[in-house]
Amino acid sequence: MYSDQSNQMICNHIEQYIGVIDNVFKEVISDVLSIDILIVNPTPERNYYTLITSGMSEFAMQVPDGAEEYQYTELMICLPPTWKLSDEAFKDERNYWPVRALKTTARFPHEYNTWLYMGHTLVNGNPVQPYSEDTGFKGMFVWVPEVEDQSGFFNLEMNSEKVVHFYTLIPLFGEELDYKVKHGEEELLNKLNKIGVTDVLNPSRKNSCKKRFGLF
């Protein structure tokens, strides 16, 4: 189980840089790694839900040589203020999929002895498939969160030997995932920025890499 002290430090960090934690989705059944989801409700300043993991950073990820500074991570995803967040709503995968994706992505590096870092992408399933029947999103893009004090929030020093880094997840379409593999993260970011993609999940946003035929 994740230590109470570590969890409290993460909670304090979130409340300092994001806002008051209004709810927690506790891990009911878990193996060695227990991941809770901390929820900050929409406010006038940040008019969307912010969901942040607590527990992913209990163990170090298997980072390559030279990247030891980035062994510990927590993840977040931002949802529109109209998103349904309740046990009842979560019985419908159309409501639950971002939470499932957040937890699955948080477990991934520990289950497969790898790491997550900004610019990485992670697809949903093998073969790759949409997260739910009503979305075309098939993977996640790991990036630096949009917060007022970006560098302050990104780094949480737990002790002299452990710094936890916070990344946000941006859902991507299949074509965007393919484009990133072929052209790199900077080119993909240019595409996403052109259509106004932000940290906040937009279920009806355009596909920035959709092939268009004809005149338009």
N, C-alpha and C positions, 0 to 999 in steps of 0.2 A: 504493500500500500504506500501511496505517496505520503511523505511526512507532513504533519500538520503545519510545521514551521515553513516548509517549502511552499505549501499551498497558500499560507497566509502572506508570504512575501510576494507571491504572484498576484494575489487579490489586492494587496496594498498598491502594487505597481500599476495595476489596471485602473484602480480608483484614482490614482494620481494623474494618469495621462489620458484615460478614456472617459470614465464616469463611474457612478455608483453601480455596483453589482446588484441587480434586482432579483435574480433567480439563479439557481444552480441545478443542472440536470446531472444527478449523481449516477455514477456507474454502479448498476445493481449487481451484475454478474461480470466478473473479470478474471483474467488469469494473473500473471505476474504484474502486468502493466494496467493500472487503473487510471482511466482518463475521464475526468469530469468536464462538463461544459459550463463555463461561467457566462452569464447573460447580462449585458447592459442594455436596458430599454432605450427606445428613441427619446431624444431630448430636442429642444429647439436648436441647439448647436450641432448636434449629430442626430438628424432625424431618420434614424434607422437602427435596427437591432445589431449589436456587436456580440458575436459568440466566440469565446476564446477557450482553448483547451487548458487544462491544468492537470499535469501528470505525465505528459509526453517527455518532459525534461528530467524525469526521475533517473533515466539511464542515458548514457552517452551514445550518440550515433557513431557508426563506423565511418569516420571521415578520412579522406586521403591525406597523405603526408603534407604538412604545411597548412592544413585547415583545422588544426586542433582547437582553435579559438571558437569554431562553430559546431562543437559537438552537441550542444544542448539547445533545444528549440521547443517553442510552443507555437501553435497555429491559431488563426482566427478567420472568420468569414462574416461578412456584413450582409444583412437581409433587409428588404424594404419594410417600412413601418406597418404595412398591411399584412405581413406574413403571419401565418397562424402557427403559434408556438404553444402547444399544450399536449398533454398525454393523449387526449382524445384526437386532436388534429394529426398527431404523429402516427395514428393508425393508417392514415392515408399517405402512401409513399410520395405523392406529389407535394406534400408538406414536409415530410421527414428527410428527403434525400440530401439537402445541404448538411444536415446534422450527421447523417450517416457518412457522407463523404468526408466531413471534417474528422470524424473519429477514425475512419478507415485510413485516411492519409496520415494521421498522427501515428498510427500503429505501423504503417508500412516500413519505415526505415529500421525499426526494431525487429520486425518479423523477417526481413530480407537482408539484414546486416549491411545496410547502405546508409545514405544520408540525404537530407533535403537542404537545399540552399536556394537563394533567390535566383530566378531564371529557370529553375527546374520545372518540368512538367510531369504529371502523373496521370495516366489514362485509367478509365473505369472498366475493369474487367479484361479478360482475355478469352475470346475476342472482345474488342472494344465495343461498348454499347452505351446508349444514353442512360443517365442517372435515373430517369423515370419516364413514364409513357408520354408525359406532356412537355418534355424538354428535349432540345437537341444537344445539350451540353454533354460532352463525353470525357472530360478530363479537367484537371486543375493546373493553373499556372501559379507558381510560388513567387511572391513579390513582397516588397517592403510596404508596410501599411501607411495609409494616408492619415496621419495624425498631426496635430499642431506642432508638437515637439518630436520630430521624427527620430532623431538620433537618441534622445532621452528614452523614448519608449522602446526602441529597438534593442537596447542593451539593459539587461537586469543582472547586476552583479550579486550573485547569491553568497559567494565567499571569494577568497583570494584566488581560488583555483577554478571557479565555475561561474561562467556568464551565460545566461539564457537569452537567446535571440527570438524575437517575435516576427513571424511572417504572416501575410494574408494570402488567402486562396481566391483566385479569380477563375470562375468556370469558363471553359473554352469549348467551342464547337470542334468537330473532328477535323475540318479543313484548317482551322487555326492551329491545332496540334501538329498537323502535318507541315504547315508553313514554318512553324518554329523549328522543327527538326531540320528542315532544308535551309532556312535562311537565318536562324539564330534569334535570340531573345530581343535584341534591339530593333530588328526589322518588324518583329511581331508587335512590339510595344508601339511602334510608329503607326501600325495598322489600327491597333486598339484605340490609341489616342485620337486618331482621325475621326472615329465615330463616337467619341466621348465616353468610352468605357471607364468606370471608376471602381473603387473597392466594393461598392454596393451591388449585389446581384440584381440584374435586370432580366427577368425571364423572357421579355419580349424584345430584347435588343437585336440589332442586326448582326449577321455573321460577317466579320471584317474580311474574311478570305473566301467568301462564296464566289464561285465562278459564275459570271453572268453572261448570258448569250443574247444576241440581238442588239438592238440599239441602246437599251437602257440597262 
